[in-house]
Amino acid sequence: EYMGLLKDMEAKIFKSVVKYADNSKGFECISQPFAPVIPPEHLLIKVMAAPIDFLDELIAKGEVPGVPRSEPFPLGIEGAGIVMEVGENVGEDYKLCKDKKVAFYRGFKLTPLTWGCWTQYAIVHHMACIILDDSIDCLDVCDLAVNGVTAYAMVDFLKAQKAKVALNTAAASSIGKKMLSACIKEKIELICIVRKPEQVASLKSLGAKYVLNQCDSTFVPDLKELCAKLGVQIGFDCVCGDLTAKILSALPPHSTLYLYGNLGGPLVLLPKFLVIGDKTLKGFHLATAECTNDPKKLLATYKQIAADAKAGVYKTTVAKKIQIG
């Protein structure tokens, strides 16, 4: 297999999944030229697996403001693979990472050299890569660099706040499952909120003690009772829509709900849900989280996440596999 990869590289082309801005061709798998030289501080990665994240769907639809586009523009925000080449001036931890497995993310600062992750090869800045243990299957960690780090950052925040319990919406999502796994490891109780009966059973099979279905007629009173019983003061919501108001109405006084997505559409909220009980609504963003907001902290985070991934935390749930090319 390795000789085959090298032969592809010698041909100076690789395949990527792209989309055209005017939707004239939809999605297309096209051939791209290799960069003649790997740029400084970057790695050339043979992509072994890349997920379809919700953010990928929004980018494909043109619904993420500020994301630059080329024509055609590449897709895929994260993935996992094997380092084929190491550029100059990489950090000390990355100088000997050739042939190592990494989880990585693309970021939004696109150049002709840094394409998306739905591709056979990717050129990525070394600080966007988590070096993994050789025993790890890339498929099991293909959404580690964004979804895994997000879950880690939220649990790290809970630890910093000395919180013993929290709640999270869309708990059957990739981030939700990873957060549950991390909370179990850190002995933090987590109220998991889902929208389907089968998701309740699925999360309980993964070790969740508290799982509520937001579609149940008794959801709000059940959540209010459970929050009061457990003393919840911090929650995370990536659904929005009308669910945010329901959660705020159920949270105890002086609690805070952090928004990190809007899977359910625009926020529907009346001021009374914040005023009554002196509750707070804030945003939570990975880029400004305490564990990622400077290079030293980010490297320490990467090393801890890599160790956790080796132990089976943050494992990707794969529903279907699609081959590129």
N, C-alpha and C positions, 0 to 999 in steps of 0.2 A: 504493500500500500504506500509506503514511504517513497519508493522509487517512482511510483505513479504520480505522487504529489510533486516531486522534483521535476518530472518531465513536463507537467502542466506549467510550472513556474518558468521553465526554459522557453516555453511557447509564448510567454509574456501576456497571456490572456486569462481571464477568469470570468465566471458567470455571476450575475447579480439579479435580484428581483427588484424591478423599478416600477414607477407609476408616472404617467404623464399628467401634467397639471390640468389639461383640458378634457381629461377622461376619454380622449379619442381612441386610445388603445387599451385602456384599463391597466391591468397588471401585466408585466412582460418580463421574461427572463432573457437578459441580453449579455453579450460578451463585453468585457472591459479590459483595457490594457493595464499591466502592472506598472507601478512607479519604477523608473530606472534605478533609483537608490532609495532605500528606506530613510525617511527624514529623521533628523536628530530627535531624540527623546521618544521615538515611536517604536512599535513592534509590528512585525508582519505575522499575522495569525491565520492558520488554517482553521476555518470555522467548522466545527463538528456538529453544533446544534444551536439553534436560535428560536426563541419563542415568539408567538404572536401576542403581544401585550395589548391591553386596552388603549394605551397611548399610541401604539402603532395604528390602530383603527382610526383614532382621531386625526393623526398626522396624514394618513391616506385620504381622509375626507376633507383635509384642509381646515380643520377646526381647532388647530393649535396656533395661536397668534405668535408671531416672532420667530417661527421656525423657517430658516431660509430654504429656498428650493432652487435646484438646478433643473434642467429639462433634458432628459427625464430625471426625476429625483429618486434617491435610494430609500429603501425601507429597512426597518429593523433597528431597534434601539439597544438591544443587548444580546449576548450570546456566550458561548464557551467554545474553546478550541485549543490548538497546540501552537506554541510559538515557533515559527520557522526561521525568523531573522530578528536580530536586535540592533536598533539604530544606535548611533553615538549619543553620549551624554545622558544616558538613562540613569535613574537612581541606583544607588549601591545594591539594593535588594534585587534589582532587575538585570544586572550585568550578566549573570550566569543563568538566565531563565530560558535560553534556547532549548527547545524540545520539551519544555514544561507545559503542563495544562494550565489554562487561565480562564477565568470568567471575566467578561469585559462589557463595557457599554460604549456607545458611539458618541453620545453628547450631541448638542445642537450646532456646534461650530463646524460646519461642513467645509471641506476644501476638496479640490480634485483628488486629493490623496486619501481622504478619510470618508469612505463610503459607509453605507448602512451595514447591518449585520445579517441580512438575508442574502448572503453571498458566500462564495466558496473561500474567499480570502478577505481579510480586513486589515487595514493599517490603523492602529489605535495608539493614542498617547499612553505611555507606560503607567501613568497615574490613574488611568481608567481601567486597570487590570488587577485582578486578584489572583495571585499565584496559588495554585491548588496542589494537593497531594497527588502523587502519581496513581494512587489506587482509585481515585474518583472517576466515575463515568461522566463525561461531559453532558450527556443528556440529563443527568440528575441535577445539574447545577446551571442549566442554560439561562435561567432567569435570576441568578444569584446577584449579579452586579447592580441591578436596579431594584427588583422586588425583594430580594434577600437583604440587601443593605437597608432598604426602607423599613422592613420589619425589625431588623436589628436596631436601627436608630430609634424607633418608637419604644422598644423595650428598654434600650439604654436610657432614654428619657424618663421612663417610669422608674427605673432604678435610681436615677439622680434625684427624683422627686420623693424617693422612699415610698412609692406606692406599692401596696400589696394586692391591689385589685384594679381592674380597668374594664372597659367595654370596647368592642370594635364591631363596625358594620361590615357588610359584604364579607363575612368571616369565612365563607367557602371559597373565596377567591384565592389566587396564588399568594398574595401578600397576607391575607387572612390566615391561611394555613401555616405559613411560615411564622407569623406572629404567635399563633397558638403554640407551635413547637418551641419557640424561644421562651415564651412565658412558662411553659411546663418546665423547661430546663432551669429557669430562674426562680421557680416556685412563686409565680405571680398568678393569682386567680384572674380568669378572663371570661367575661360575659360575651358570648359569640352571637351575633345577630345575623340571621339568614332569611331567605324568602321562599324556600321550598322545603317540604317535609323530608325529602330524601337527603337534603343537606344537613338536617338536624342529626339524622342517623350517621351520616358520613363523618361529621365532626366529632360526635361522641365516640366513634370507633378509633379516632385519632387521639383520644384522651381528654376531650373537652368535658367539663363538668356542667357548665351552664350554657345552654343553647336555646335561643328563642326565635320563633318564626314571626317576622314582622307582619305577615299576612293574617295571622290569627286574630280573631275578634277581641281576645283578651290581652293582646300584646302590650299595650301601654300600661294597664294596671299591673300586669305580671312583671314588667320591667321596672316599674316604680317600686314595687314591693321588694324585688331582688336587689336593686340598687341601695335601698334603705337598709336591707338586711346585711349586705356586704360592706356598706360604707364607701361606695364608689364616688370618687371625686374627679376622675379623669376618664374621658372617653375619646375615641377616634372614629371619625365618620368620613367615608369616601363615597357615599351614596347621594346625599343632599336630597333634592326634591322636597317632598313633604315629610320625609322620614326625620330630618334634622329637628323639626319642631316637636315631633313626638318624643324623640330622645331627650331633648331639653326639658320637656314637661315632666319627664320621668326621673331625671337626675336630681339628686339632693341639692339643697341650697349651697351656694358658694362653690359649685363644681365648674369644671371647664371642659368644653367639647372642642376638639381639634379637627379641623377639616383638612383632608389630604387628597380629595378627588371629588368628582361629581358624576358618578355612574348613572344616577337617576335623574339628571337634568338640573335646571336652574334651582337655586335655593328658594323655598317657599317658607317664609318666616315672619311672624308678627313680633314686634318689640316686646310684647308682654312676656314672651317665653324667656327673655333675658332679664327683664326688669324684676319679675316675680322670682324671688329667691336669690337675687344677685348672682346670676350665672353668667359665664363668659364664653364667647365664641371666638376662636382663634384659628389661624392657619398653621399647618405643619408642613415644612418643605425640607426634603432631603439635603439640598445644597447648603442650608443654613443650620442644620442640626448640629448639636454640640460635638458629636463624634466624627463629623466629616468636614468641619469648617476651617481646618488648616491641615497642611500636608502631613505633619507628624501624627496628628490624631487620626487622619484618614488611613495612614499606613498601619497604625495599631489596630484600627477597626478591621482592616482587610485581613490581618493576621488572625484575629480572633474569629472572624467569620469563616476563614479557611479551616481553622481547627474545628469549629462547630460543624461545618459541612462534612468534614471527614467523619465526624461522630454521627452523621445522619440528620442533623438539624438543617432546615431550609431546603429539603429535597423537593425538586420540581415534580408536579403531578402532570403526566403526559396523557392527553386524550387521543391525539392522533399525530402521526408523523408524515411529513411531506418532503419528498426529495427534490432538491434544486438541480436543474439540468436534465 
